[in-house]
């Protein structure tokens, strides 16, 4: 993503924090296709991904003022909001399924996939992320994939890799820093 594009998105987030609806709409137009791909990857269901994206943009509207304080790039912040919203929805879905033995709830079929535009964007960004993940150690890359693509908890990952929970947190934090450096090259 070009520096001009990053600055534009940062400006739109800043204006959204001030309650500028036009900037919020422009932010949505500029980022929603890519962010939908993130939600779809986590949820694997088009309807749930659309709802998660809508919920995420409500959170972005309400919390845009928090962006500057976290030090992330604008797309990283937006992706994090969407990913966390999608993971929350996934956990809620799993909890509902666990709470009921209703065969219909288990038989949900995922939609065919993203729109062609979303697929092209996701493929392009996915290739960049895949290349950057390749620069990480194997277990670190697996942990990042588990946490940020499969929705696993830090504890699940710590158990899987047989390391303490705080070690897993350190792995993920350092791996995300390396990915950020790689993606900004």
N, C-alpha and C positions, 0 to 999 in steps of 0.2 A: 504494500500500500504506500503510495507516494506521500511525501511530507506535506504537500499541499492538501491532499485528501485527509490526512490525519488532522491537520489544522482545521479544516472545514468541519469535520465531525466534532472536534473539541469545541469549536465555536457554537455549533448547533446544540451540544449538550449544555454549554454554559447559558445559552439563551433559553433553553428549556427550563433550566433551573430558575430562571427569572420569570417563568410562567408564559413564555412566548409560544403560543399555540402553532403559529406558522412555522417556526423553527422545529418544533416537535414533529410536525407533519413532514417537513423536509428530512429530518433525521430518520423517521420511519421509512420514507421512500428510498433513502440512500442505503439503509442497512437491513431492512426487513427480509429480503430474499436470503441473504447470507445467514441471518439469525434464525430464520425458519429452518434452514438446513441443519443448524445445530440442534434445535428442538426435535426435529424429525429423527436425527441420528440417535438421540437419547431415548426417545419414546417409541420409535418405530411404528407410529400410528399417526396418520395425517390429521385426523380430527383432534386428537390430543395435542399434537404439535401446534396446530392453529390456536387452540385455546391457551396453551402455555405461552405462545408468542404474545397473544393479547394480554395475558396476565403480566408478562415480563415488561411490556411497554407501559402498562399502568405503573409498575414499580419504577421504571425509568423516569416517567413523568413526575412521580412523587419524590424520587430520591436523586434526581439529577444533580442537586447541589452537593451530594457526597462524592461525586466523581473526582473532583480535583484533589481531594484529601487522600486518595488511595495510591497515587503514583503509577497507576497502570496506564497503558495506551488506551485510547478511546474504544477501539474495537475489542480489546481484551476485557475491558470493563463491561461492555455491552454483552459480549459472549458469556461472561461469567454470570451476569444477571439472568440471561436466558437459560443457560445450562442449569443453574441452581433451581430456577423455576420449574424446568422440565424434570429434574431429579425429584423435586418435591411432589410433582404430579405422578411420577412413576412410583414413588414410595406409597402415595395415597392409593394408587391403583392396586398395588400389590397387597396393601393392608385390606382393601375391600375384598379382594379375591380370597385372602386368607380367612376373612371373617364369614364368608359364605361358601356353601358348597354348590351354589347355583351353576349349573352346567352352562347356561347362556353367558355368564360372566367369563368363563374360561374359554369359550369358543369365539371370542372376538377375533376377527381377521383384520390384519393390517391392510391399509390402502396400498395401491400399486407403487407409490413412490412420489418423489418430488416433481415439480414442474420442470420442463426442460431447462429453463433459465436457472432455476435453483440448482439443478443437477450440474450444470456447467460451472457455476460459481463454486459449488461445494467441491467439485472435482479439482478445480484449480487450487483452491485453498487447501484441500485435503492433500494434494501432492506436495505442497510446500511444508505442511505440518508433518507429513510422513517423512520427508527428507530430513527435517530437523529432528524428529524423533529418532531417526537412524543415527544421529550423532550422540545420543545418550547411551549409557550402559544398558544392556538388555533388561535387567531387572527394574531399572529406573523407568525405562520406556514402558514396560509392562504395567508398572504402578500408575503411571500417568494415564495410560489408556483405560485402565480399570476405574480410576477415579473420575476422569473427565469425559469418557465416552461411554462407559458401561454403568456409571452411577453407583459404583461400589463405595462403601464407607471407608474411612481411614482404618478403622478397626478390621474390616474384612480384608483389606490389603495387607495390614500388618500380620494378620493370621496367615494369609496365603504365602507371604514371603518369610515368615517366621522371624520377624524383627519386632522390637518394641514399638508401641504406638508413636512415641515421640520421634523415633528414628524414621518411621514412615512419613511423618509430617515434614521432617527435614529433607528427606529424599524428594518429596513432591515440591516443596518450596524451591529447593536448588534446581530441580529439573525444570520447573516453570521459568526460573530466571534464565537458564540456558536456552530454553525454547524462545523466550522473548528476545534474547540477543540474536539468535539465529534468524528469527522471522523479521527482525528489523534490519538485517544486512542487505 
